[in-house]
């Protein structure tokens, strides 16, 4: 029985070479572009970047024991999934960052990205728009991200004080 990785390094060490290369590339660009106040670690059994409780004590509204997710990357059965929560939090003015990402990806690779409701999926390193991912990650300050995040929490999920 294998143990669950406790650090990003342990997570990477357990991957096959091709997936490790993809996730290391994504991890490198995310870490190089993170706004101040976001930390890297393990969250939901993936490499994650999040707003720690020291910065946002209420935590993630879905599970207040967890810090607020910003982004994460995971090796899955047939792909690598990049969860850009920071891209899906939007103030509603104009096209959202997810729509802009999809449009720019399509212009870059000539086809639409494999996107789900909360992630972008990749099967090979050459399909990963590292520069675009870097732009998405650095597009918001932690303060702006948290303001948009807090504004989108449903009233029924807001922490009672």
N, C-alpha and C positions, 0 to 999 in steps of 0.2 A: 504494500500500500504506500503510495507516495504521499508526501506531506505538501500542504498548501504553501506556496511561496509567500514569504513574509516581507520581501524587499523586491524592488525592481530588478536588482542584479540576480536574485534567485529565480525570478520569473523568466528573465532572459536566458539564463543558463539551462533551463529546462526545455527550451524550444529547439526545433530542428533548425538547421543552418539557414535555410531560405526564409523562414518566418522570422528568425532572429534578425536577419539583415533588414527586413522590412520594418520591424518594430523598432530597431535601433535607429533607423533613418528618421522615422516619425518622432521618436523620443528626442533625438538630437535637435530637430527643428522646433519642437514644442518647448523644450528646455531653453533654447536660445532666444525664444520670443516671449516667454512668460512675463506678464505684468508683475510688479512688486506685490507681495502679499499672497501669492499663490504658491502652494507647496506641492512637491511630488511625493508619492508614496503608493501604497497599495490600497485600493478601494474596490469593493465588490469583486474581489479576486482578479482584478486587472491592475495594470499600471495606471495610476490616476493622478490628476492634478486637481487640487481643490483649495477652497478657502477654509483655512483651519478655524476651529472654534475660538481660538484666541482673537481672531479678526471678526468673526460672525458667530457669536455664542449660541444663537438659536439653532444653528445647524440646518441640515437639509430638511425641508418641510415634510417630505415623504418618510423620513427616518431621522429625527433630530439628534440621534446618537452619532450620525454620520456628518462629516463636514460637507459644505455645499460643493457639489462636483462642478468642475470647470471643463475638464476634458478627460478622456481615458482611451486606452488602446488595449485591444485584446486579440489574442490568437484564437480563432474559432475553427471549426471543422474544415471548411473549404475556403477560408478567407481570413484576412485581418480586418477587424472592425475598429474604426476610429469614431469615438463618441465626442462630438464637439458641442457639449451643452452650452458653451459660451456663444456658439453660433445660433442656437435655437432660442435664446433669450433675446427678445426683440421688443422695442418700444412701440411698434405698430406703424411708425411713420415710414412710408415708402416701402420698396421691396425689402424683405428681410435678408439678413446675411446668408441664410441657407439658399435662397433663390439666387442671390448674387454668386455664391459659390458654385451652384449648379451651372449657371450660365457661363462663368469663367472656365470651369472644368471642360464644358462642352466645346468652347472655343479653343482650348488648349489641346485636347485629345481627339476632337472630332466626334465625340459621342457623349451621351449623357452619363453622369456618374451613377454608380450603383448605390443609391441612397435610400435609407429607410426613414422612418419618422424621426429617429434620433441619432442616426449614424451614417457614415460613409464606409463602404466595404471595398477592399482591394484584394486582388488575387496575385498581383505581381508588382515588384518594385517599380517598374517603368510606368505603371499606371498611377503612382502616387504623386500628386502635385505638391511637392514639399514647399516650394515658394508660396503657393497659395495658402497652405496650412499655416505657415509662419505668419502671413498677413492676417488671417482670421484670429489667431491666438493673440497677436499684439494689438488688435483693433480696439480693444477696450481696456480701460484701467480697471482695477479690481473694484474701485468705488462705483464706476458706471455699471459694471456687470452686476454688482450687488443691488444697486438701485433698480435696475430693470428686473432682476430676479425677484426681489421683494415685491415689486409692483404687480407681478404676475401670479403670486401665490393666491390660490382661491381663498376667499374669506373663511370658508369652513375648515381650511387647513392651517390658518394662522395661529401661532402660539398664543395662548391666553396668558395674560400677565396679571 
